[in-house]
């Protein structure tokens, strides 16, 4: 549905709710609380160099990665904001090993999985970073109070909403509730997100490919053949594609969503952890797959599975991720499965 430019994200959410008489307003309330957290994180990111929150915190997260100070700040901001919002029954964060309970008496009917600050390695060098979130309806009965790990371990196809906030030259919120993808830009002078990118559709063919070519020696032959193919000149076919790789998933995804592109983080044989993939299903692959499918694109693992169809087995399960413009995802799948 076309909406006039200049509409606030709050108005957009309320208008969407009015189109569904059965809606209770709880999902709208949940999104509104997340937006407040995003504004807080955005302000802290913009002041990071002056507020002594750059650098490492001195601890390691469940992923085995060094935690940055801003990681901690963003993680705690979301936890504090959402624990008493009354709309969720349980949370999980990429930064924490176990589920995160909500405050007693504030249990709701949704779950929240989030990556508080994607792109940690780029924090200290002033490259775009972001927050990613995924929302499901709880499976357990509301009368049981607190949610369980089982409430969180749901496939991406059953998400009711997913989105991200990118902190770059401007702060943008992009999300979907299953009715298209919309982007909002933060006006810091009034502290409000305004609709800037209504009904985003990814171009059907890519201009860019995004992959860490430093891992080329560890790829299988089919993937190497595909990369050679997209780099070969064929003007009639729109090749070669231009290489663009930032190293922050949310930034690479956002550029490709707007301009047309394909992002690849395939499995490789560099180390045991990446034999089954590197990116986290619940916090990265699944929410982005939901968004890209709503925008007309596609997300796969490269071994015959669609990301949205994967049933998670653990909170920190990793998967390969190939995501972007539909034509190009279909093409790389043909290469990887030996059909081309």
C-alpha positions in Angstrom: 0.0 0.0 0.0 1.4 3.4 -0.9 1.8 5.8 2.0 2.7 9.5 1.9 6.3 10.4 2.6 6.8 12.1 5.9 4.7 9.7 7.9 6.2 8.6 11.2 7.0 5.0 12.0 4.5 5.2 14.9 1.7 6.4 12.6 2.7 3.7 10.0 2.4 1.0 12.7 -1.0 2.3 13.9 -2.3 2.6 10.4 -1.3 -1.0 9.7 -3.0 -2.1 12.9 -6.3 -0.5 11.8 -6.3 -2.5 8.6 -6.7 -5.7 10.8 -9.7 -5.4 13.1 -8.6 -8.6 14.9 -5.3 -7.0 15.9 -4.8 -6.4 19.7 -2.1 -3.8 19.4 0.5 -6.0 21.2 2.8 -6.4 18.2 2.5 -2.7 17.5 3.5 -2.1 21.1 6.4 -4.5 20.9 7.8 -2.8 17.8 7.4 0.6 19.4 9.4 -0.5 22.4 12.2 -1.8 20.1 12.2 1.5 18.3 12.9 3.3 21.6 15.8 1.0 22.3 17.1 1.6 18.7 17.0 5.4 19.3 19.0 5.0 22.5 21.6 2.8 20.8 21.9 5.2 17.9 22.6 8.1 20.3 25.3 6.0 22.0 26.9 4.9 18.7 27.1 8.5 17.5 28.8 9.6 20.7 31.0 6.5 21.1 34.3 8.3 20.4 33.5 10.9 23.1 31.9 8.7 25.7 34.8 6.1 26.2 32.7 3.2 24.8 35.1 2.2 22.0 37.4 -0.8 22.3 37.0 -4.2 23.9 35.2 -4.9 27.1 37.6 -7.6 28.2 35.3 -10.6 28.0 34.4 -13.2 25.4 30.8 -14.0 24.3 29.3 -17.4 23.6 30.5 -17.3 20.0 34.1 -17.1 21.2 34.5 -13.5 20.0 35.9 -10.6 21.9 33.1 -8.4 23.1 33.2 -4.7 22.4 32.1 -2.1 24.9 29.3 -1.0 22.5 28.2 -4.7 22.2 27.6 -4.7 26.0 25.9 -1.3 25.9 23.5 -2.3 23.1 22.7 -5.7 24.6 21.9 -4.3 28.0 19.8 -1.5 26.4 17.6 -3.9 24.6 17.3 -6.3 27.6 16.3 -3.5 30.0 13.8 -2.0 27.6 12.1 -5.3 26.7 12.1 -7.1 30.1 9.1 -5.1 31.3 7.4 -4.2 28.1 4.7 -6.8 28.7 4.7 -8.1 25.1 7.2 -10.9 25.1 7.7 -14.1 27.2 11.4 -14.7 26.6 14.4 -13.3 24.7 17.6 -14.6 23.3 20.7 -12.6 22.3 23.6 -13.5 20.1 25.8 -12.3 23.0 24.4 -14.6 25.7 24.6 -18.4 26.1 21.1 -19.0 27.6 17.6 -17.7 27.2 16.9 -14.3 28.8 13.7 -14.3 31.0 11.5 -11.3 31.2 10.4 -9.7 34.5 7.9 -11.8 36.4 4.3 -10.6 35.8 5.2 -9.0 32.5 5.0 -12.1 30.3 3.4 -11.6 26.8 2.6 -13.7 23.8 5.7 -13.0 21.6 9.4 -13.9 21.6 12.4 -11.8 20.7 15.7 -12.9 19.2 18.3 -10.2 18.5 21.8 -9.4 17.5 22.4 -6.2 19.6 25.2 -4.9 17.4 26.2 -6.6 14.2 29.6 -5.7 12.8 31.6 -5.6 16.1 34.9 -5.8 14.3 34.1 -2.5 12.5 33.0 -0.5 15.6 36.4 1.1 16.2 37.0 2.1 12.6 33.7 4.0 12.2 32.1 1.7 9.6 28.3 1.1 9.6 27.0 -1.4 12.2 23.5 -2.4 13.1 20.9 -4.2 15.3 18.9 -7.1 14.0 15.7 -8.5 15.5 13.3 -11.4 14.9 9.8 -11.9 16.5 7.7 -15.0 16.8 4.5 -15.9 18.6 5.1 -18.0 21.6 4.2 -21.7 21.4 3.7 -22.4 25.0 0.5 -21.4 26.8 0.3 -17.8 28.1 -0.9 -19.2 31.4 2.5 -20.8 32.0 4.1 -17.4 32.4 7.7 -17.4 31.4 8.5 -18.6 27.9 10.9 -21.5 27.1 13.7 -22.2 24.7 11.2 -24.1 22.7 9.3 -20.9 22.1 12.4 -19.4 20.5 13.4 -22.4 18.4 11.0 -21.7 15.5 11.7 -21.7 11.8 11.9 -18.4 10.0 8.8 -18.9 8.0 6.7 -18.5 11.1 8.1 -15.1 12.1 5.5 -12.4 12.5 8.0 -9.6 12.2 11.7 -9.0 11.5 13.9 -6.0 10.9 17.2 -4.2 11.5 18.5 -0.8 12.4 21.6 0.4 10.6 23.8 3.1 12.2 25.6 4.7 9.3 25.6 8.1 7.7 22.1 8.2 8.9 20.2 5.8 11.2 17.6 3.7 9.3 15.0 1.3 10.5 13.9 -1.4 8.0 11.3 -3.9 9.0 8.5 -6.2 7.8 5.4 -7.6 9.5 4.6 -9.8 6.5 3.1 -7.1 4.4 6.0 -5.7 2.5 9.2 -4.1 3.6 9.4 -0.4 4.7 12.3 1.8 5.6 12.4 4.7 8.0 15.1 7.3 8.5 15.8 8.9 11.9 15.5 12.7 12.0 17.8 13.4 15.0 16.5 16.9 15.3 13.1 15.6 16.5 14.0 12.1 17.5 11.6 10.4 15.2 11.8 7.9 12.3 10.1 9.0 9.1 9.1 6.9 6.2 11.8 7.3 3.6 11.7 4.0 1.6 8.1 2.7 1.3 7.4 -0.8 -0.1 11.1 -1.7 -0.8 11.6 -4.3 -3.6 15.0 -5.6 -4.3 15.9 -5.4 -8.0 15.5 -8.8 -9.6 19.1 -8.9 -10.8 22.2 -8.0 -8.9 24.6 -5.2 -9.6 27.0 -6.3 -6.8 28.3 -9.5 -5.3 29.5 -9.5 -1.7 31.8 -12.2 -0.5 35.1 -12.5 1.4 37.4 -13.6 -1.4 40.2 -14.1 1.1 38.6 -17.4 1.8 38.8 -18.6 -1.9 41.3 -21.4 -1.1 38.8 -23.0 1.3 35.8 -23.0 -1.1 34.6 -26.0 -3.1 35.1 -26.0 -6.9 31.5 -25.1 -7.7 31.6 -21.9 -5.7 34.9 -20.9 -7.4 33.3 -21.5 -10.8 30.4 -19.2 -9.9 32.6 -16.4 -8.7 34.7 -16.7 -11.9 31.5 -16.6 -13.9 30.2 -13.3 -12.3 33.6 -11.7 -12.8 33.7 -12.7 -16.5 32.8 -10.0 -19.0 29.5 -10.4 -20.8 27.8 -7.1 -21.4 24.7 -8.6 -22.8 24.3 -10.5 -19.5 25.2 -7.6 -17.3 28.5 -9.0 -16.2 30.9 -8.6 -14.6 29.2 -7.8 -11.3 31.0 -5.3 -9.1 32.5 -6.5 -5.9 31.3 -4.8 -2.7 32.2 -6.2 0.7 32.0 -4.2 3.9 32.3 -7.0 6.5 29.2 -5.9 8.4 26.4 -8.2 7.4 23.7 -5.6 8.0 25.5 -3.0 5.9 26.2 -5.4 3.0 22.6 -6.6 3.1 21.1 -3.1 3.2 23.1 -2.0 0.1 22.1 -5.1 -1.8 18.5 -4.7 -0.8 18.3 -1.2 -2.1 20.6 -1.4 -5.1 20.4 -5.1 -6.1 23.0 -7.6 -5.1 23.9 -11.0 -3.7 25.7 -11.7 -0.4 27.4 -15.0 0.1 28.9 -16.4 3.3 29.1 -20.1 2.2 30.4 -23.0 4.2 34.1 -23.7 3.7 36.8 -25.9 5.1 38.9 -23.2 6.7 38.1 -24.5 10.2 35.7 -26.9 11.9 33.3 -24.2 13.0 32.6 -23.1 9.4 32.0 -26.6 8.0 28.3 -26.1 8.7 28.3 -22.3 8.1 29.3 -19.2 10.0 26.3 -17.0 10.4 23.7 -17.5 13.2 20.4 -18.8 12.1 18.2 -17.1 14.7 19.9 -13.7 14.9 21.1 -13.1 11.3 20.0 -15.5 8.6 16.4 -16.0 9.6 15.4 -12.4 10.0 17.2 -11.3 6.9 15.6 -14.2 5.0 12.1 -13.0 6.1 12.8 -9.5 5.0 14.3 -10.5 1.6 11.4 -12.8 0.8 9.0 -9.9 1.5 11.1 -7.7 -0.8 11.0 -10.2 -3.7 14.4 -11.9 -3.2 15.5 -15.2 -1.8 17.7 -16.7 0.9 19.3 -20.2 0.8 22.1 -22.2 2.4 23.5 -23.4 -0.9 23.1 -27.1 -0.1 19.5 -27.4 -1.1 17.8 -25.7 1.8 15.8 -22.5 2.0 16.7 -20.5 5.1 13.1 -19.9 6.1 12.4 -23.7 6.2 15.1 -24.6 8.7 13.9 -25.7 12.1 16.5 -24.5 14.6 18.1 -27.1 16.9 19.9 -24.7 19.2 20.0 -21.0 20.1 23.3 -20.4 18.5 23.1 -22.7 15.4 25.2 -21.6 12.5 24.3 -21.9 8.8 25.7 -20.9 5.4 23.9 -17.9 3.9 23.4 -16.8 0.3 20.9 -14.0 0.0 19.8 -11.3 -2.4 18.3 -10.8 -5.8 16.2 -13.8 -6.9 17.8 -14.3 -10.3 21.3 -14.4 -8.8 20.4 -16.6 -5.9 18.8 -19.1 -8.3 21.9 -18.9 -10.5 24.4 -19.6 -7.7 22.2 -22.5 -6.4 22.4 -24.1 -9.9 26.2 -23.8 -9.7 26.5 -25.2 -6.2 24.2 -28.1 -6.8 26.0 -29.0 -10.0 23.1 -28.1 -12.3 25.3 -25.7 -14.3 
